């Protein structure tokens, strides 16, 4: 009788060793507990330990750049958020929460034209249109394109039935 040697590989082992995966899990727990500075620090360690194994093709749920990008947004580190999201996806992504995160980062950096483009992409994917319309309207408002802003605000209110958030901006609408 011969002996067969079987080696079991865990899914995460393509990207992390066991100790780095443990740090990754702690980082996700910190993120879920809204302990964003801790999550950011731990995810940076994971990225440093594994950067030669991380790629765009890896599953998003194992990608520390994805989680650090969202952490960066929470910490108002918008430039870093864009860098991290760029390591997760391409401009043709349909992963809506990445597009939303990128939109917010561009908007907060004052890059309103890019933020509008991302809203257009989200609208083409049929994502929560009243919210996306209001966000696109706010970008148009910042660019002083009041006709477009007002059109988006009015459609957002029509779809959601709520205008309280937009009232200060809609004062200039006809």
Number of C-alpha atoms within 10 A of each C-alpha: 3 4 5 6 6 6 6 6 8 9 10 15 12 13 21 22 13 12 11 21 17 12 17 24 17 16 27 21 14 17 22 11 10 13 15 21 16 17 26 23 12 23 28 18 17 25 20 11 15 17 15 9 12 19 15 13 9 14 12 15 9 18 21 25 27 23 24 26 29 26 25 26 20 17 13 15 16 23 16 16 27 22 14 20 21 17 17 23 19 10 9 8 11 14 12 15 13 20 21 19 23 27 25 23 24 21 21 17 14 14 16 21 15 15 25 22 13 23 27 15 20 22 17 11 13 11 16 13 19 21 18 23 26 24 22 27 28 24 25 21 21 15 14 11 13 20 15 17 25 23 16 24 28 21 16 23 18 12 14 13 11 12 16 9 11 17 12 9 16 18 9 12 14 8
